[in-house]
Amino acid sequence: MSVSYDITEKKNLELNQQKLLDDFTDYAFQTSHELRGPLTSMMGLTTLFEKYEDPNFLVKNLKKTAEKMDIVIRKMNDSLSRTALNLIQEKRDNQSSG
């Protein structure tokens, strides 16, 4: 006599959880490294406003740095959104076929 269970759904859930964990790990890395660099640059540039005679130079560089941060944030959010949408779609597909 033998008892068997279909563990396909459980394995899929574990894989999906790992995908999310990987994306969150990547998100944390991006936040820690790629955002802090431009942010540090922006903070340094703002301290120069008091000392520098050409504010246009500073404003131009602040804008450029802010645009870099915007790109990084968009990439990070797109990555997480794609993963979340894929997982939702997989769940719906599994529910409709099961």
N, CA, C and O atoms as a GROMACS GRO file, in nm:
protein
  392
    1MET      N    1   0.084  -0.116   0.000
    1MET     CA    2   0.000   0.000   0.000
    1MET      C    3   0.090   0.124   0.000
    1MET      O    4   0.194   0.128   0.066
    2SER      N    5   0.047   0.223  -0.074
    2SER     CA    6   0.128   0.345  -0.084
    2SER      C    7   0.038   0.467  -0.089
    2SER      O    8  -0.073   0.463  -0.142
    3VAL      N    9   0.089   0.575  -0.033
    3VAL     CA   10   0.017   0.702  -0.036
    3VAL      C   11   0.104   0.802  -0.112
    3VAL      O   12   0.222   0.818  -0.081
    4SER      N   13   0.046   0.867  -0.210
    4SER     CA   14   0.124   0.965  -0.285
    4SER      C   15   0.047   1.097  -0.295
    4SER      O   16  -0.076   1.099  -0.293
    5TYR      N   17   0.121   1.203  -0.306
    5TYR     CA   18   0.063   1.337  -0.314
    5TYR      C   19   0.125   1.409  -0.433
    5TYR      O   20   0.243   1.394  -0.463
    6ASP      N   21   0.043   1.486  -0.499
    6ASP     CA   22   0.092   1.570  -0.608
    6ASP      C   23   0.152   1.696  -0.546
    6ASP      O   24   0.080   1.776  -0.486
    7ILE      N   25   0.282   1.714  -0.561
    7ILE     CA   26   0.350   1.828  -0.499
    7ILE      C   27   0.385   1.937  -0.602
    7ILE      O   28   0.461   2.029  -0.572
    8THR      N   29   0.328   1.926  -0.721
    8THR     CA   30   0.359   2.023  -0.828
    8THR      C   31   0.326   2.165  -0.783
    8THR      O   32   0.408   2.256  -0.800
    9GLU      N   33   0.209   2.185  -0.727
    9GLU     CA   34   0.168   2.319  -0.686
    9GLU      C   35   0.261   2.372  -0.576
    9GLU      O   36   0.298   2.490  -0.576
   10LYS      N   37   0.297   2.286  -0.484
   10LYS     CA   38   0.388   2.327  -0.376
   10LYS      C   39   0.524   2.367  -0.433
   10LYS      O   40   0.581   2.468  -0.391
   11LYS      N   41   0.576   2.290  -0.528
   11LYS     CA   42   0.705   2.322  -0.590
   11LYS      C   43   0.697   2.453  -0.668
   11LYS      O   44   0.790   2.534  -0.663
   12ASN      N   45   0.586   2.474  -0.739
   12ASN     CA   46   0.568   2.600  -0.811
   12ASN      C   47   0.565   2.719  -0.716
   12ASN      O   48   0.622   2.824  -0.745
   13LEU      N   49   0.499   2.702  -0.604
   13LEU     CA   50   0.493   2.807  -0.503
   13LEU      C   51   0.633   2.837  -0.449
   13LEU      O   52   0.670   2.953  -0.433
   14GLU      N   53   0.710   2.733  -0.422
   14GLU     CA   54   0.847   2.752  -0.374
   14GLU      C   55   0.933   2.826  -0.477
   14GLU      O   56   1.011   2.914  -0.442
   15LEU      N   57   0.917   2.790  -0.604
   15LEU     CA   58   0.992   2.859  -0.711
   15LEU      C   59   0.951   3.005  -0.720
   15LEU      O   60   1.036   3.093  -0.735
   16ASN      N   61   0.822   3.032  -0.711
   16ASN     CA   62   0.773   3.170  -0.717
   16ASN      C   63   0.824   3.251  -0.598
   16ASN      O   64   0.862   3.367  -0.613
   17GLN      N   65   0.824   3.189  -0.482
   17GLN     CA   66   0.876   3.258  -0.364
   17GLN      C   67   1.024   3.290  -0.382
   17GLN      O   68   1.069   3.397  -0.341
   18GLN      N   69   1.099   3.199  -0.441
   18GLN     CA   70   1.241   3.223  -0.464
   18GLN      C   71   1.262   3.336  -0.564
   18GLN      O   72   1.352   3.417  -0.548
   19LYS      N   73   1.177   3.341  -0.668
   19LYS     CA   74   1.186   3.451  -0.766
   19LYS      C   75   1.164   3.585  -0.697
   19LYS      O   76   1.238   3.681  -0.720
   20LEU      N   77   1.062   3.591  -0.613
   20LEU     CA   78   1.034   3.716  -0.541
   20LEU      C   79   1.149   3.753  -0.448
   20LEU      O   80   1.188   3.869  -0.441
   21LEU      N   81   1.201   3.654  -0.378
   21LEU     CA   82   1.313   3.679  -0.287
   21LEU      C   83   1.434   3.731  -0.365
   21LEU      O   84   1.501   3.825  -0.320
   22ASP      N   85   1.462   3.672  -0.480
   22ASP     CA   86   1.574   3.719  -0.564
   22ASP      C   87   1.552   3.862  -0.608
   22ASP      O   88   1.645   3.942  -0.607
   23ASP      N   89   1.428   3.894  -0.648
   23ASP     CA   90   1.399   4.031  -0.692
   23ASP      C   91   1.411   4.131  -0.576
   23ASP      O   92   1.463   4.242  -0.594
   24PHE      N   93   1.364   4.092  -0.458
   24PHE     CA   94   1.376   4.182  -0.344
   24PHE      C   95   1.523   4.200  -0.303
   24PHE      O   96   1.563   4.308  -0.260
   25THR      N   97   1.601   4.094  -0.317
   25THR     CA   98   1.744   4.105  -0.289
   25THR      C   99   1.810   4.201  -0.386
   25THR      O  100   1.890   4.286  -0.347
   26ASP      N  101   1.775   4.188  -0.513
   26ASP     CA  102   1.827   4.279  -0.615
   26ASP      C  103   1.781   4.422  -0.588
   26ASP      O  104   1.859   4.516  -0.604
   27TYR      N  105   1.657   4.437  -0.548
   27TYR     CA  106   1.601   4.570  -0.515
   27TYR      C  107   1.680   4.633  -0.401
   27TYR      O  108   1.714   4.751  -0.406
   28ALA      N  109   1.708   4.554  -0.299
   28ALA     CA  110   1.784   4.605  -0.185
   28ALA      C  111   1.925   4.645  -0.227
   28ALA      O  112   1.977   4.748  -0.182
   29PHE      N  113   1.988   4.565  -0.314
   29PHE     CA  114   2.122   4.599  -0.363
   29PHE      C  115   2.118   4.729  -0.442
   29PHE      O  116   2.201   4.817  -0.422
   30GLN      N  117   2.021   4.740  -0.531
   30GLN     CA  118   2.009   4.862  -0.612
   30GLN      C  119   1.990   4.984  -0.523
   30GLN      O  120   2.053   5.088  -0.543
   31THR      N  121   1.903   4.971  -0.425
   31THR     CA  122   1.878   5.083  -0.334
   31THR      C  123   2.005   5.119  -0.258
   31THR      O  124   2.039   5.236  -0.245
   32SER      N  125   2.073   5.019  -0.210
   32SER     CA  126   2.191   5.041  -0.129
   32SER      C  127   2.307   5.101  -0.209
   32SER      O  128   2.377   5.189  -0.159
   33HIS      N  129   2.326   5.054  -0.330
   33HIS     CA  130   2.445   5.095  -0.404
   33HIS      C  131   2.418   5.197  -0.514
   33HIS      O  132   2.482   5.302  -0.518
   34GLU      N  133   2.325   5.167  -0.601
   34GLU     CA  134   2.306   5.254  -0.717
   34GLU      C  135   2.234   5.383  -0.684
   34GLU      O  136   2.256   5.483  -0.752
   35LEU      N  137   2.150   5.384  -0.584
   35LEU     CA  138   2.081   5.508  -0.548
   35LEU      C  139   2.164   5.595  -0.454
   35LEU      O  140   2.157   5.717  -0.460
   36ARG      N  141   2.241   5.532  -0.369
   36ARG     CA  142   2.318   5.610  -0.273
   36ARG      C  143   2.429   5.690  -0.340
   36ARG      O  144   2.465   5.797  -0.292
   37GLY      N  145   2.485   5.639  -0.452
   37GLY     CA  146   2.590   5.713  -0.524
   37GLY      C  147   2.539   5.847  -0.575
   37GLY      O  148   2.596   5.950  -0.541
   38PRO      N  149   2.432   5.848  -0.656
   38PRO     CA  150   2.379   5.976  -0.703
   38PRO      C  151   2.328   6.064  -0.589
   38PRO      O  152   2.341   6.186  -0.594
   39LEU      N  153   2.272   6.002  -0.487
   39LEU     CA  154   2.222   6.081  -0.374
   39LEU      C  155   2.337   6.152  -0.303
   39LEU      O  156   2.325   6.268  -0.266
   40THR      N  157   2.447   6.082  -0.284
   40THR     CA  158   2.565   6.143  -0.222
   40THR      C  159   2.615   6.259  -0.308
   40THR      O  160   2.652   6.364  -0.256
   41SER      N  161   2.615   6.239  -0.437
   41SER     CA  162   2.657   6.345  -0.529
   41SER      C  163   2.565   6.466  -0.518
   41SER      O  164   2.612   6.580  -0.515
   42MET      N  165   2.435   6.442  -0.510
   42MET     CA  166   2.340   6.553  -0.497
   42MET      C  167   2.362   6.628  -0.366
   42MET      O  168   2.358   6.751  -0.364
   43MET      N  169   2.385   6.556  -0.259
   43MET     CA  170   2.407   6.622  -0.130
   43MET      C  171   2.534   6.706  -0.134
   43MET      O  172   2.539   6.817  -0.080
   44GLY      N  173   2.638   6.652  -0.198
   44GLY     CA  174   2.762   6.729  -0.210
   44GLY      C  175   2.743   6.855  -0.294
   44GLY      O  176   2.795   6.961  -0.260
   45LEU      N  177   2.669   6.843  -0.402
   45LEU     CA  178   2.645   6.959  -0.488
   45LEU      C  179   2.565   7.067  -0.415
   45LEU      O  180   2.590   7.186  -0.434
   46THR      N  181   2.471   7.026  -0.334
   46THR     CA  182   2.390   7.126  -0.264
   46THR      C  183   2.474   7.206  -0.164
   46THR      O  184   2.445   7.324  -0.141
   47THR      N  185   2.576   7.146  -0.107
   47THR     CA  186   2.661   7.221  -0.014
   47THR      C  187   2.744   7.326  -0.087
   47THR      O  188   2.788   7.424  -0.028
   48LEU      N  189   2.765   7.304  -0.217
   48LEU     CA  190   2.842   7.401  -0.294
   48LEU      C  191   2.763   7.525  -0.332
   48LEU      O  192   2.822   7.626  -0.370
   49PHE      N  193   2.630   7.520  -0.322
   49PHE     CA  194   2.549   7.637  -0.355
   49PHE      C  195   2.594   7.760  -0.279
   49PHE      O  196   2.591   7.871  -0.333
   50GLU      N  197   2.635   7.742  -0.157
   50GLU     CA  198   2.677   7.855  -0.074
   50GLU      C  199   2.810   7.913  -0.123
   50GLU      O  200   2.835   8.032  -0.106
   51LYS      N  201   2.894   7.831  -0.184
   51LYS     CA  202   3.030   7.873  -0.217
   51LYS      C  203   3.052   7.900  -0.366
   51LYS      O  204   3.141   7.977  -0.402
   52TYR      N  205   2.972   7.838  -0.452
   52TYR     CA  206   2.999   7.844  -0.594
   52TYR      C  207   2.929   7.964  -0.657
   52TYR      O  208   2.815   7.995  -0.623
   53GLU      N  209   2.998   8.031  -0.748
   53GLU     CA  210   2.944   8.153  -0.806
   53GLU      C  211   2.850   8.128  -0.924
   53GLU      O  212   2.773   8.217  -0.960
   54ASP      N  213   2.854   8.011  -0.984
   54ASP     CA  214   2.770   7.981  -1.099
   54ASP      C  215   2.666   7.876  -1.062
   54ASP      O  216   2.692   7.756  -1.073
   55PRO      N  217   2.548   7.920  -1.016
   55PRO     CA  218   2.445   7.823  -0.976
   55PRO      C  219   2.393   7.739  -1.092
   55PRO      O  220   2.339   7.630  -1.069
   56ASN      N  221   2.408   7.787  -1.216
   56ASN     CA  222   2.361   7.709  -1.331
   56ASN      C  223   2.436   7.576  -1.342
   56ASN      O  224   2.376   7.474  -1.377
   57PHE      N  225   2.565   7.577  -1.313
   57PHE     CA  226   2.645   7.454  -1.314
   57PHE      C  227   2.589   7.353  -1.214
   57PHE      O  228   2.575   7.235  -1.245
   58LEU      N  229   2.559   7.402  -1.096
   58LEU     CA  230   2.508   7.314  -0.991
   58LEU      C  231   2.370   7.260  -1.026
   58LEU      O  232   2.343   7.142  -1.008
   59VAL      N  233   2.283   7.347  -1.074
   59VAL     CA  234   2.148   7.304  -1.108
   59VAL      C  235   2.152   7.199  -1.220
   59VAL      O  236   2.080   7.100  -1.215
   60LYS      N  237   2.238   7.221  -1.319
   60LYS     CA  238   2.252   7.127  -1.430
   60LYS      C  239   2.297   6.989  -1.378
   60LYS      O  240   2.244   6.886  -1.420
   61ASN      N  241   2.395   6.988  -1.290
   61ASN     CA  242   2.445   6.862  -1.236
   61ASN      C  243   2.346   6.796  -1.141
   61ASN      O  244   2.336   6.673  -1.137
   62LEU      N  245   2.274   6.875  -1.064
   62LEU     CA  246   2.171   6.818  -0.978
   62LEU      C  247   2.062   6.751  -1.062
   62LEU      O  248   2.015   6.642  -1.029
   63LYS      N  249   2.023   6.817  -1.170
   63LYS     CA  250   1.920   6.762  -1.257
   63LYS      C  251   1.969   6.630  -1.320
   63LYS      O  252   1.894   6.532  -1.326
   64LYS      N  253   2.093   6.630  -1.367
   64LYS     CA  254   2.150   6.510  -1.428
   64LYS      C  255   2.152   6.393  -1.329
   64LYS      O  256   2.119   6.280  -1.364
   65THR      N  257   2.192   6.422  -1.207
   65THR     CA  258   2.197   6.318  -1.103
   65THR      C  259   2.057   6.269  -1.067
   65THR      O  260   2.036   6.149  -1.049
   66ALA      N  261   1.962   6.361  -1.057
   66ALA     CA  262   1.824   6.322  -1.027
   66ALA      C  263   1.768   6.234  -1.138
   66ALA      O  264   1.694   6.139  -1.111
   67GLU      N  265   1.802   6.264  -1.263
   67GLU     CA  266   1.756   6.182  -1.375
   67GLU      C  267   1.814   6.041  -1.368
   67GLU      O  268   1.747   5.944  -1.402
   68LYS      N  269   1.940   6.030  -1.325
   68LYS     CA  270   2.001   5.897  -1.308
   68LYS      C  271   1.926   5.818  -1.201
   68LYS      O  272   1.899   5.700  -1.218
   69MET      N  273   1.894   5.884  -1.091
   69MET     CA  274   1.820   5.818  -0.985
   69MET      C  275   1.683   5.773  -1.034
   69MET      O  276   1.638   5.663  -1.001
   70ASP      N  277   1.618   5.856  -1.114
   70ASP     CA  278   1.487   5.822  -1.168
   70ASP      C  279   1.495   5.696  -1.253
   70ASP      O  280   1.408   5.610  -1.245
   71ILE      N  281   1.598   5.685  -1.336
   71ILE     CA  282   1.617   5.568  -1.421
   71ILE      C  283   1.635   5.442  -1.337
   71ILE      O  284   1.574   5.338  -1.365
   72VAL      N  285   1.718   5.451  -1.233
   72VAL     CA  286   1.742   5.335  -1.146
   72VAL      C  287   1.612   5.293  -1.078
   72VAL      O  288   1.580   5.174  -1.072
   73ILE      N  289   1.538   5.389  -1.026
   73ILE     CA  290   1.413   5.358  -0.956
   73ILE      C  291   1.313   5.294  -1.052
   73ILE      O  292   1.245   5.198  -1.015
   74ARG      N  293   1.303   5.347  -1.173
   74ARG     CA  294   1.210   5.289  -1.272
   74ARG      C  295   1.248   5.145  -1.305
   74ARG      O  296   1.161   5.058  -1.314
   75LYS      N  297   1.378   5.119  -1.325
   75LYS     CA  298   1.423   4.982  -1.354
   75LYS      C  299   1.387   4.887  -1.240
   75LYS      O  300   1.338   4.777  -1.263
   76MET      N  301   1.412   4.932  -1.118
   76MET     CA  302   1.384   4.848  -1.002
   76MET      C  303   1.235   4.817  -0.992
   76MET      O  304   1.196   4.702  -0.971
   77ASN      N  305   1.152   4.919  -1.008
   77ASN     CA  306   1.008   4.898  -0.998
   77ASN      C  307   0.955   4.814  -1.112
   77ASN      O  308   0.865   4.732  -1.092
   78ASP      N  309   1.009   4.833  -1.233
   78ASP     CA  310   0.966   4.752  -1.347
   78ASP      C  311   0.998   4.606  -1.323
   78ASP      O  312   0.916   4.518  -1.353
   79SER      N  313   1.116   4.578  -1.270
   79SER     CA  314   1.156   4.440  -1.244
   79SER      C  315   1.062   4.374  -1.144
   79SER      O  316   1.015   4.262  -1.166
   80LEU      N  317   1.034   4.442  -1.035
   80LEU     CA  318   0.944   4.386  -0.934
   80LEU      C  319   0.802   4.373  -0.988
   80LEU      O  320   0.735   4.274  -0.960
   81SER      N  321   0.758   4.471  -1.065
   81SER     CA  322   0.622   4.466  -1.120
   81SER      C  323   0.606   4.349  -1.216
   81SER      O  324   0.505   4.279  -1.212
   82ARG      N  325   0.706   4.327  -1.302
   82ARG     CA  326   0.700   4.216  -1.397
   82ARG      C  327   0.690   4.083  -1.322
   82ARG      O  328   0.610   3.997  -1.358
   83THR      N  329   0.772   4.066  -1.221
   83THR     CA  330   0.771   3.941  -1.146
   83THR      C  331   0.636   3.922  -1.077
   83THR      O  332   0.579   3.813  -1.082
   84ALA      N  333   0.586   4.026  -1.015
   84ALA     CA  334   0.458   4.015  -0.946
   84ALA      C  335   0.346   3.984  -1.045
   84ALA      O  336   0.261   3.899  -1.017
   85LEU      N  337   0.345   4.051  -1.160
   85LEU     CA  338   0.241   4.025  -1.260
   85LEU      C  339   0.250   3.883  -1.314
   85LEU      O  340   0.149   3.817  -1.335
   86ASN      N  341   0.372   3.836  -1.337
   86ASN     CA  342   0.390   3.698  -1.385
   86ASN      C  343   0.337   3.597  -1.283
   86ASN      O  344   0.272   3.500  -1.319
   87LEU      N  345   0.366   3.621  -1.156
   87LEU     CA  346   0.320   3.529  -1.052
   87LEU      C  347   0.168   3.530  -1.041
   87LEU      O  348   0.106   3.426  -1.021
   88ILE      N  349   0.108   3.648  -1.053
   88ILE     CA  350  -0.039   3.658  -1.049
   88ILE      C  351  -0.100   3.583  -1.167
   88ILE      O  352  -0.197   3.510  -1.151
   89GLN      N  353  -0.041   3.603  -1.285
   89GLN     CA  354  -0.092   3.535  -1.404
   89GLN      C  355  -0.079   3.384  -1.392
   89GLN      O  356  -0.171   3.310  -1.428
   90GLU      N  357   0.034   3.337  -1.342
   90GLU     CA  358   0.054   3.193  -1.323
   90GLU      C  359  -0.050   3.136  -1.226
   90GLU      O  360  -0.105   3.029  -1.249
   91LYS      N  361  -0.076   3.210  -1.119
   91LYS     CA  362  -0.175   3.164  -1.021
   91LYS      C  363  -0.313   3.155  -1.085
   91LYS      O  364  -0.385   3.058  -1.063
   92ARG      N  365  -0.350   3.258  -1.164
   92ARG     CA  366  -0.480   3.256  -1.232
   92ARG      C  367  -0.488   3.139  -1.330
   92ARG      O  368  -0.591   3.071  -1.338
   93ASP      N  369  -0.379   3.116  -1.405
   93ASP     CA  370  -0.377   3.007  -1.501
   93ASP      C  371  -0.395   2.872  -1.431
   93ASP      O  372  -0.468   2.785  -1.478
   94ASN      N  373  -0.326   2.858  -1.317
   94ASN     CA  374  -0.336   2.732  -1.241
   94ASN      C  375  -0.476   2.712  -1.185
   94ASN      O  376  -0.527   2.600  -1.183
   95GLN      N  377  -0.539   2.820  -1.140
   95GLN     CA  378  -0.672   2.809  -1.084
   95GLN      C  379  -0.775   2.776  -1.193
   95GLN      O  380  -0.868   2.699  -1.169
   96SER      N  381  -0.758   2.834  -1.310
   96SER     CA  382  -0.856   2.810  -1.417
   96SER      C  383  -0.840   2.671  -1.478
   96SER      O  384  -0.936   2.614  -1.529
   97SER      N  385  -0.716   2.616  -1.473
   97SER     CA  386  -0.697   2.482  -1.530
   97SER      C  387  -0.721   2.372  -1.427
   97SER      O  388  -0.736   2.255  -1.462
   98GLY      N  389  -0.725   2.411  -1.299
   98GLY     CA  390  -0.740   2.310  -1.193
   98GLY      C  391  -0.878   2.294  -1.154
   98GLY      O  392  -0.908   2.214  -1.066
   0.00000   0.00000   0.00000
